[in-house]
């Protein structure tokens, strides 16, 4: 019997996904000092091109070079990096999958070493876990002109992404980045047309979608990653999410991806470090493996576009049950495609019933280093090393990331000097 995971999906714009598994967006950090794609990043996507997933979402491609989630992010603001991206997209498409550019703006979630004066809807300081080794400057509240500029940057980057060979666009509106900051009453304390009521807080993501649609045309798919909840007391709630989905129904969105949490509340890796607010009790009673599936059915009943859910899926039975129950239309898999790049193909063929889950043996602070070190290996043409310990990854990763940061800062200094 054919798995429901193997069924194609036609999006509102007419594009057809070959199956119901997507490679979720994961930050690769492999751009060069000019924030352009590299041969190693291309090699990583050549590997994922054969994964069997019907949709590949890129890692963070930033619309503003001063607002990087990591120093090795690709930035797409002009044509200087298009040739390298054309090589990458050709490799990513070689297996027949869709390849969408996930476009983002970090807002206040940018390292102080990269940007000591970040922008955000309001000047609210980011609070992160002690021991994480991260430092963030207090943001400055954006002017209306800067908000309009950010909206336009999404459109400019989208136009360039399609020119570079990406087949679709995904906007990162979750995990505490700029779109998410506009939606949350904790980070958006504005009293103008961009803040206050939920309708005004939602103006920014709706404007970004409209701006992107205007430049890519009706036939290019557009997705949005949205928090089902911020899982923070006083933050963006699931009830508010449902209201936003109602407004998204009137946009031209083709795929809504659900996730949750932020750098302050890392629910995307299944962890809560703060009071989860009104949605916490419901989440804590969910007995299923996927982090956000308890909320997906509510969204699916409201949404008029297909819904994708990312976070925690590991067993084929759970994925198929969620599809059969109408809770979602696409399953997003992230870390399993690092541990085994062929995970989707194996699930679709029925040769495995469970994806790899190396994270269960890792400490919280070792998660990011371990998975990034595996992507580094794949960028070098090597297989993932599942015997690598979290301690070994944590020992090697900081120096690697610092080297990328140093190269970025030297490049910026040389440009200023030139």
TILUMLO-449275 format. One line per field, with one value per residue (C-alpha): residue number from 0; residue in three letters; x, y, z. Coordinates in steps of 0.25 Angstrom, whole numbers. Example, Ala and Ser with C-alpha at 12.3 -4.5 7.8 and 13.67 -1.06 7.14 Angstrom:
TILUMLO-449275
loti <- [0 / 1]
gudren <- [ALA / SER]
px <- [49 / 55]
py <- [-18 / -4]
pz <- [31 / 29]
***
This chain:
TILUMLO-449275
loti <- [0 / 1 / 2 / 3 / 4 / 5 / 6 / 7 / 8 / 9 / 10 / 11 / 12 / 13 / 14 / 15 / 16 / 17 / 18 / 19 / 20 / 21 / 22 / 23 / 24 / 25 / 26 / 27 / 28 / 29 / 30 / 31 / 32 / 33 / 34 / 35 / 36 / 37 / 38 / 39 / 40 / 41 / 42 / 43 / 44 / 45 / 46 / 47 / 48 / 49 / 50 / 51 / 52 / 53 / 54 / 55 / 56 / 57 / 58 / 59 / 60 / 61 / 62 / 63 / 64 / 65 / 66 / 67 / 68 / 69 / 70 / 71 / 72 / 73 / 74 / 75 / 76 / 77 / 78 / 79 / 80 / 81 / 82 / 83 / 84 / 85 / 86 / 87 / 88 / 89 / 90 / 91 / 92 / 93 / 94 / 95 / 96 / 97 / 98 / 99 / 100 / 101 / 102 / 103 / 104 / 105 / 106 / 107 / 108 / 109 / 110 / 111 / 112 / 113 / 114 / 115 / 116 / 117 / 118 / 119 / 120 / 121 / 122 / 123 / 124 / 125 / 126 / 127 / 128 / 129 / 130 / 131 / 132 / 133 / 134 / 135 / 136 / 137 / 138 / 139 / 140 / 141 / 142 / 143 / 144 / 145 / 146 / 147 / 148 / 149 / 150 / 151 / 152 / 153 / 154 / 155 / 156 / 157 / 158 / 159 / 160 / 161 / 162 / 163 / 164 / 165 / 166 / 167 / 168 / 169 / 170 / 171 / 172 / 173 / 174 / 175 / 176 / 177 / 178 / 179 / 180 / 181 / 182 / 183 / 184 / 185 / 186 / 187 / 188 / 189 / 190 / 191 / 192 / 193 / 194 / 195 / 196 / 197 / 198 / 199 / 200 / 201 / 202 / 203 / 204 / 205 / 206 / 207 / 208 / 209 / 210 / 211 / 212 / 213 / 214 / 215 / 216 / 217 / 218 / 219 / 220 / 221 / 222 / 223 / 224 / 225 / 226 / 227 / 228 / 229 / 230 / 231 / 232 / 233 / 234 / 235 / 236 / 237 / 238 / 239 / 240 / 241 / 242 / 243 / 244 / 245 / 246 / 247 / 248 / 249 / 250 / 251 / 252 / 253 / 254 / 255 / 256 / 257 / 258 / 259 / 260 / 261 / 262 / 263 / 264 / 265 / 266 / 267 / 268 / 269 / 270 / 271 / 272 / 273 / 274 / 275 / 276 / 277 / 278 / 279 / 280 / 281 / 282 / 283 / 284 / 285 / 286 / 287 / 288 / 289 / 290 / 291 / 292 / 293 / 294 / 295 / 296 / 297 / 298 / 299 / 300 / 301 / 302 / 303 / 304 / 305 / 306 / 307 / 308 / 309 / 310 / 311 / 312 / 313 / 314 / 315 / 316 / 317 / 318 / 319 / 320 / 321 / 322 / 323 / 324 / 325 / 326 / 327 / 328 / 329 / 330 / 331 / 332 / 333 / 334 / 335 / 336 / 337 / 338 / 339 / 340 / 341 / 342 / 343 / 344 / 345 / 346 / 347 / 348 / 349 / 350 / 351 / 352 / 353 / 354 / 355 / 356 / 357 / 358 / 359 / 360 / 361 / 362 / 363 / 364 / 365 / 366 / 367 / 368 / 369 / 370 / 371 / 372 / 373 / 374 / 375 / 376 / 377 / 378 / 379 / 380 / 381 / 382 / 383 / 384 / 385 / 386 / 387 / 388 / 389 / 390 / 391 / 392 / 393 / 394 / 395 / 396 / 397 / 398 / 399 / 400 / 401 / 402 / 403 / 404 / 405 / 406 / 407 / 408 / 409 / 410 / 411 / 412 / 413 / 414 / 415 / 416 / 417]
gudren <- [UNK / UNK / UNK / UNK / UNK / UNK / UNK / UNK / UNK / UNK / UNK / UNK / UNK / UNK / UNK / UNK / UNK / UNK / UNK / UNK / UNK / UNK / UNK / UNK / UNK / UNK / UNK / UNK / UNK / UNK / UNK / UNK / UNK / UNK / UNK / UNK / UNK / UNK / UNK / UNK / UNK / UNK / UNK / UNK / UNK / UNK / UNK / UNK / UNK / UNK / UNK / UNK / UNK / UNK / UNK / UNK / UNK / UNK / UNK / UNK / UNK / UNK / UNK / UNK / UNK / UNK / UNK / UNK / UNK / UNK / UNK / UNK / UNK / UNK / UNK / UNK / UNK / UNK / UNK / UNK / UNK / UNK / UNK / UNK / UNK / UNK / UNK / UNK / UNK / UNK / UNK / UNK / UNK / UNK / UNK / UNK / UNK / UNK / UNK / UNK / UNK / UNK / UNK / UNK / UNK / UNK / UNK / UNK / UNK / UNK / UNK / UNK / UNK / UNK / UNK / UNK / UNK / UNK / UNK / UNK / UNK / UNK / UNK / UNK / UNK / UNK / UNK / UNK / UNK / UNK / UNK / UNK / UNK / UNK / UNK / UNK / UNK / UNK / UNK / UNK / UNK / UNK / UNK / UNK / UNK / UNK / UNK / UNK / UNK / UNK / UNK / UNK / UNK / UNK / UNK / UNK / UNK / UNK / UNK / UNK / UNK / UNK / UNK / UNK / UNK / UNK / UNK / UNK / UNK / UNK / UNK / UNK / UNK / UNK / UNK / UNK / UNK / UNK / UNK / UNK / UNK / UNK / UNK / UNK / UNK / UNK / UNK / UNK / UNK / UNK / UNK / UNK / UNK / UNK / UNK / UNK / UNK / UNK / UNK / UNK / UNK / UNK / UNK / UNK / UNK / UNK / UNK / UNK / UNK / UNK / UNK / UNK / UNK / UNK / UNK / UNK / UNK / UNK / UNK / UNK / UNK / UNK / UNK / UNK / UNK / UNK / UNK / UNK / UNK / UNK / UNK / UNK / UNK / UNK / UNK / UNK / UNK / UNK / UNK / UNK / UNK / UNK / UNK / UNK / UNK / UNK / UNK / UNK / UNK / UNK / UNK / UNK / UNK / UNK / UNK / UNK / UNK / UNK / UNK / UNK / UNK / UNK / UNK / UNK / UNK / UNK / UNK / UNK / UNK / UNK / UNK / UNK / UNK / UNK / UNK / UNK / UNK / UNK / UNK / UNK / UNK / UNK / UNK / UNK / UNK / UNK / UNK / UNK / UNK / UNK / UNK / UNK / UNK / UNK / UNK / UNK / UNK / UNK / UNK / UNK / UNK / UNK / UNK / UNK / UNK / UNK / UNK / UNK / UNK / UNK / UNK / UNK / UNK / UNK / UNK / UNK / UNK / UNK / UNK / UNK / UNK / UNK / UNK / UNK / UNK / UNK / UNK / UNK / UNK / UNK / UNK / UNK / UNK / UNK / UNK / UNK / UNK / UNK / UNK / UNK / UNK / UNK / UNK / UNK / UNK / UNK / UNK / UNK / UNK / UNK / UNK / UNK / UNK / UNK / UNK / UNK / UNK / UNK / UNK / UNK / UNK / UNK / UNK / UNK / UNK / UNK / UNK / UNK / UNK / UNK / UNK / UNK / UNK / UNK / UNK / UNK / UNK / UNK / UNK / UNK / UNK / UNK / UNK / UNK / UNK / UNK / UNK / UNK / UNK / UNK / UNK / UNK / UNK / UNK / UNK / UNK / UNK / UNK / UNK / UNK / UNK / UNK / UNK / UNK / UNK / UNK / UNK / UNK / UNK / UNK / UNK / UNK / UNK / UNK / UNK / UNK / UNK / UNK]
px <- [0 / 5 / 9 / 1 / 14 / 17 / 4 / 7 / 1 / -3 / -1 / -11 / -2 / -2 / 12 / 12 / 21 / 25 / 22 / 18 / 32 / 40 / 54 / 52 / 61 / 74 / 84 / 97 / 107 / 115 / 115 / 128 / 133 / 124 / 112 / 112 / 109 / 121 / 125 / 124 / 109 / 106 / 112 / 102 / 90 / 95 / 94 / 80 / 76 / 76 / 69 / 55 / 48 / 39 / 42 / 56 / 55 / 69 / 75 / 74 / 77 / 77 / 71 / 80 / 95 / 95 / 84 / 91 / 86 / 101 / 113 / 112 / 98 / 96 / 91 / 83 / 82 / 89 / 94 / 108 / 106 / 96 / 106 / 109 / 95 / 91 / 101 / 95 / 81 / 85 / 91 / 78 / 69 / 77 / 68 / 55 / 51 / 46 / 56 / 51 / 59 / 56 / 57 / 59 / 63 / 68 / 63 / 69 / 74 / 87 / 101 / 106 / 119 / 112 / 103 / 104 / 92 / 81 / 67 / 54 / 40 / 43 / 55 / 53 / 66 / 67 / 69 / 76 / 81 / 93 / 104 / 100 / 112 / 103 / 103 / 92 / 92 / 79 / 72 / 67 / 52 / 51 / 46 / 34 / 44 / 53 / 40 / 37 / 51 / 51 / 38 / 45 / 57 / 48 / 43 / 57 / 63 / 51 / 53 / 68 / 65 / 56 / 66 / 77 / 68 / 61 / 47 / 39 / 40 / 38 / 38 / 43 / 33 / 35 / 46 / 47 / 52 / 47 / 34 / 32 / 36 / 25 / 15 / 18 / 13 / 26 / 35 / 25 / 21 / 18 / 6 / 6 / 0 / 10 / 7 / -3 / -15 / -12 / -17 / -7 / 4 / 1 / 2 / 17 / 16 / 4 / 12 / 24 / 16 / 9 / 22 / 28 / 16 / 17 / 31 / 30 / 17 / 5 / 12 / 23 / 20 / 21 / 22 / 22 / 28 / 19 / 19 / 7 / 11 / 23 / 21 / 25 / 16 / 11 / 16 / 9 / -2 / -8 / -21 / -14 / -8 / -22 / -26 / -14 / -17 / -30 / -24 / -14 / -25 / -28 / -13 / -7 / 1 / 3 / 8 / 8 / 18 / 16 / 27 / 29 / 37 / 49 / 64 / 58 / 49 / 55 / 43 / 48 / 57 / 46 / 51 / 45 / 53 / 43 / 28 / 21 / 9 / -5 / -1 / 8 / -2 / -8 / 6 / 11 / -1 / 2 / 7 / 11 / 25 / 24 / 25 / 14 / 4 / -5 / -8 / -7 / -21 / -27 / -19 / -22 / -37 / -36 / -25 / -29 / -15 / -7 / -1 / 13 / 18 / 32 / 38 / 40 / 35 / 42 / 33 / 26 / 14 / 12 / 15 / 4 / -6 / -5 / -7 / -19 / -25 / -24 / -15 / -5 / -2 / 13 / 23 / 36 / 48 / 61 / 71 / 68 / 73 / 86 / 88 / 84 / 82 / 74 / 63 / 51 / 54 / 55 / 42 / 35 / 40 / 37 / 51 / 51 / 40 / 47 / 57 / 70 / 69 / 84 / 79 / 73 / 88 / 92 / 92 / 84 / 97 / 103 / 91 / 95 / 110 / 108 / 98 / 106 / 119 / 111 / 107 / 122 / 126 / 115 / 120 / 134 / 127 / 128 / 117 / 111 / 119 / 109 / 120 / 124 / 121 / 114 / 126 / 135 / 126 / 125 / 140 / 142 / 130 / 133 / 147 / 141 / 129 / 139 / 148 / 136 / 132 / 147 / 147 / 133 / 138 / 152 / 144 / 135 / 147 / 154 / 142 / 142 / 156 / 155]
py <- [0 / 14 / 23 / 36 / 42 / 39 / 46 / 59 / 72 / 83 / 97 / 109 / 115 / 102 / 97 / 82 / 76 / 62 / 57 / 61 / 62 / 75 / 77 / 88 / 100 / 99 / 109 / 104 / 116 / 112 / 126 / 133 / 146 / 153 / 145 / 138 / 123 / 114 / 101 / 94 / 99 / 95 / 81 / 80 / 83 / 73 / 63 / 67 / 68 / 52 / 52 / 48 / 60 / 67 / 81 / 87 / 99 / 107 / 111 / 126 / 135 / 149 / 161 / 171 / 169 / 175 / 166 / 152 / 140 / 135 / 141 / 130 / 133 / 136 / 150 / 154 / 169 / 170 / 162 / 161 / 146 / 141 / 133 / 125 / 123 / 119 / 107 / 104 / 104 / 95 / 85 / 85 / 83 / 72 / 61 / 68 / 75 / 89 / 98 / 110 / 121 / 124 / 139 / 145 / 158 / 155 / 168 / 168 / 154 / 157 / 156 / 169 / 165 / 166 / 177 / 186 / 194 / 185 / 189 / 183 / 188 / 193 / 195 / 182 / 175 / 160 / 150 / 137 / 125 / 127 / 119 / 119 / 129 / 139 / 154 / 163 / 178 / 185 / 188 / 202 / 204 / 204 / 217 / 216 / 218 / 206 / 197 / 201 / 198 / 184 / 181 / 185 / 177 / 164 / 167 / 171 / 158 / 150 / 155 / 152 / 138 / 134 / 140 / 131 / 118 / 116 / 111 / 118 / 127 / 124 / 136 / 133 / 139 / 130 / 127 / 142 / 148 / 161 / 157 / 149 / 162 / 170 / 159 / 158 / 169 / 166 / 172 / 181 / 192 / 202 / 211 / 215 / 207 / 196 / 192 / 191 / 183 / 169 / 174 / 185 / 176 / 166 / 178 / 175 / 160 / 163 / 175 / 166 / 155 / 165 / 172 / 158 / 154 / 167 / 164 / 149 / 148 / 138 / 125 / 125 / 119 / 127 / 121 / 126 / 120 / 124 / 121 / 113 / 120 / 127 / 119 / 131 / 138 / 151 / 147 / 143 / 132 / 121 / 128 / 140 / 131 / 126 / 140 / 143 / 130 / 136 / 149 / 140 / 133 / 146 / 147 / 139 / 130 / 116 / 108 / 111 / 105 / 104 / 104 / 111 / 117 / 126 / 128 / 132 / 119 / 108 / 100 / 97 / 87 / 82 / 90 / 101 / 109 / 119 / 120 / 116 / 125 / 121 / 110 / 103 / 94 / 89 / 86 / 79 / 69 / 66 / 51 / 51 / 52 / 65 / 77 / 86 / 75 / 78 / 92 / 88 / 83 / 96 / 103 / 93 / 95 / 110 / 111 / 111 / 108 / 95 / 94 / 89 / 85 / 84 / 80 / 66 / 56 / 43 / 32 / 29 / 24 / 38 / 45 / 37 / 38 / 53 / 53 / 44 / 52 / 64 / 72 / 75 / 74 / 74 / 68 / 76 / 69 / 76 / 69 / 55 / 59 / 63 / 50 / 42 / 51 / 39 / 39 / 44 / 33 / 22 / 26 / 27 / 13 / 7 / 3 / 10 / 13 / 23 / 34 / 36 / 44 / 46 / 58 / 49 / 46 / 61 / 72 / 84 / 93 / 82 / 81 / 93 / 89 / 74 / 77 / 88 / 79 / 69 / 79 / 83 / 69 / 67 / 80 / 74 / 62 / 53 / 45 / 49 / 43 / 38 / 34 / 48 / 52 / 65 / 69 / 67 / 75 / 86 / 87 / 89 / 97 / 110 / 112 / 109 / 120 / 130 / 128 / 131 / 143 / 149 / 147 / 154 / 166 / 167 / 167 / 178 / 186 / 184 / 189 / 202 / 204 / 202]
pz <- [0 / -4 / 8 / 9 / 10 / -5 / -10 / -18 / -13 / -23 / -17 / -19 / -29 / -37 / -34 / -30 / -19 / -22 / -8 / 6 / 12 / 12 / 17 / 27 / 27 / 35 / 37 / 30 / 32 / 20 / 13 / 10 / 16 / 6 / 10 / -3 / -6 / -6 / -13 / 1 / 2 / -12 / -8 / 4 / -5 / -16 / -5 / 0 / -15 / -14 / -1 / -7 / -1 / -10 / -5 / 0 / 8 / 9 / 22 / 26 / 14 / 20 / 13 / 21 / 23 / 36 / 42 / 41 / 49 / 48 / 41 / 30 / 25 / 11 / 8 / -4 / -6 / -20 / -32 / -27 / -22 / -32 / -40 / -28 / -24 / -38 / -36 / -23 / -28 / -40 / -31 / -22 / -33 / -39 / -32 / -36 / -23 / -22 / -15 / -8 / -2 / 12 / 14 / 27 / 35 / 50 / 56 / 70 / 69 / 63 / 71 / 76 / 70 / 56 / 59 / 72 / 68 / 63 / 59 / 64 / 65 / 79 / 88 / 96 / 101 / 97 / 109 / 106 / 114 / 122 / 118 / 103 / 100 / 93 / 94 / 88 / 88 / 92 / 79 / 74 / 70 / 55 / 49 / 39 / 28 / 33 / 34 / 19 / 15 / 22 / 15 / 1 / 5 / 5 / -9 / -14 / -9 / -14 / -28 / -28 / -22 / -34 / -43 / -37 / -39 / -27 / -30 / -18 / -7 / 8 / 18 / 32 / 42 / 54 / 65 / 70 / 57 / 51 / 46 / 59 / 67 / 60 / 64 / 78 / 88 / 97 / 86 / 78 / 88 / 77 / 76 / 62 / 50 / 52 / 66 / 77 / 73 / 67 / 54 / 54 / 58 / 47 / 37 / 35 / 30 / 22 / 15 / 13 / 6 / -3 / -7 / -10 / -18 / -26 / -31 / -33 / -40 / -38 / -42 / -32 / -18 / -6 / 8 / 22 / 35 / 46 / 61 / 66 / 79 / 85 / 97 / 106 / 116 / 110 / 96 / 83 / 86 / 79 / 79 / 72 / 62 / 58 / 56 / 47 / 39 / 36 / 30 / 23 / 16 / 9 / 4 / -7 / 2 / -4 / 9 / 23 / 32 / 47 / 57 / 71 / 81 / 80 / 84 / 98 / 98 / 89 / 87 / 73 / 79 / 89 / 101 / 110 / 119 / 123 / 127 / 114 / 117 / 113 / 103 / 112 / 120 / 107 / 101 / 113 / 112 / 98 / 97 / 83 / 78 / 69 / 77 / 70 / 65 / 77 / 71 / 56 / 55 / 60 / 49 / 38 / 41 / 39 / 28 / 13 / 9 / 11 / 25 / 28 / 42 / 46 / 59 / 66 / 55 / 56 / 53 / 39 / 47 / 54 / 40 / 33 / 45 / 44 / 29 / 31 / 42 / 33 / 43 / 33 / 18 / 18 / 29 / 31 / 35 / 39 / 48 / 42 / 29 / 35 / 42 / 30 / 17 / 11 / 22 / 13 / 2 / 12 / 19 / 6 / 2 / 15 / 18 / 31 / 41 / 49 / 46 / 53 / 66 / 71 / 79 / 90 / 94 / 94 / 104 / 101 / 98 / 90 / 80 / 71 / 70 / 67 / 56 / 50 / 50 / 43 / 32 / 31 / 28 / 17 / 11 / 10 / 3 / 15 / 22 / 35 / 47 / 57 / 66 / 69 / 83 / 87 / 95 / 83 / 75 / 85 / 86 / 71 / 67 / 75 / 68 / 54 / 56 / 62 / 50 / 41 / 49 / 48 / 33 / 32 / 41 / 33 / 20 / 25 / 30 / 16 / 9 / 18 / 16 / 1]
***
